[in-house]
Amino acid sequence: MPEPEAIRLAQGGNAAALEFIYRLHSRRVYNLCVRMVGNSGEAEGLTQDIFLHVFRKIHTFRGEAAFSTWLHRLAINIVVVRLCKTAPRSLRQLSLFSESSAGAAHLVRATVFDSCRSIEQS
């Protein structure tokens, strides 16, 4: 089944289409979670949480960007919120400065730190 058709069917509540989307994207989402949290067990739980959100929110996907882009942004947002809730403030600050200013891991940590600060202030 082509992905656009699966998305359309999933938006209508089709369980087979939702399963197709999960099978198509779950490995990529899991790998993103592992990179962000550094723990495979936690990444598995996050992947499940992300797809629960996808199944609840797929009707909001408008197709203005690729589905994979929408899913990636949703996944990052969910992981960041989880990190903000679970990581002590001092640990978030420490991880921000534990690596050189170059590299994706540093940028992710900087984004998490900035996002946590925004969440704490609201």
FENDADA-V732969 format. One record per residue. N is the residue number from 0. RES is the residue in one letter. SS is DSSP state (hx for helix, st for strand, lp for the rest). Layout:
n	res	ss
N	RES	SS
N	RES	SS
This chain:
n	res	ss
0	M	lp
1	P	lp
2	E	hx
3	P	hx
4	E	hx
5	A	hx
6	I	hx
7	R	hx
8	L	hx
9	A	hx
10	Q	hx
11	G	lp
12	G	lp
13	N	lp
14	A	hx
15	A	hx
16	A	hx
17	L	hx
18	E	hx
19	F	hx
20	I	hx
21	Y	hx
22	R	hx
23	L	hx
24	H	hx
25	S	hx
26	R	hx
27	R	hx
28	V	hx
29	Y	hx
30	N	hx
31	L	hx
32	C	hx
33	V	hx
34	R	hx
35	M	hx
36	V	hx
37	G	lp
38	N	lp
39	S	hx
40	G	hx
41	E	hx
42	A	hx
43	E	hx
44	G	hx
45	L	hx
46	T	hx
47	Q	hx
48	D	hx
49	I	hx
50	F	hx
51	L	hx
52	H	hx
53	V	hx
54	F	hx
55	R	hx
56	K	hx
57	I	hx
58	H	hx
59	T	hx
60	F	lp
61	R	lp
62	G	lp
63	E	lp
64	A	lp
65	A	lp
66	F	hx
67	S	hx
68	T	hx
69	W	hx
70	L	hx
71	H	hx
72	R	hx
73	L	hx
74	A	hx
75	I	hx
76	N	hx
77	I	hx
78	V	hx
79	V	hx
80	V	hx
81	R	hx
82	L	hx
83	C	hx
84	K	hx
85	T	hx
86	A	lp
87	P	lp
88	R	hx
89	S	hx
90	L	hx
91	R	hx
92	Q	hx
93	L	hx
94	S	hx
95	L	hx
96	F	hx
97	S	lp
98	E	lp
99	S	lp
100	S	lp
101	A	lp
102	G	lp
103	A	hx
104	A	hx
105	H	hx
106	L	hx
107	V	hx
108	R	hx
109	A	hx
110	T	hx
111	V	hx
112	F	hx
113	D	hx
114	S	hx
115	C	hx
116	R	hx
117	S	hx
118	I	hx
119	E	hx
120	Q	hx
121	S	lp
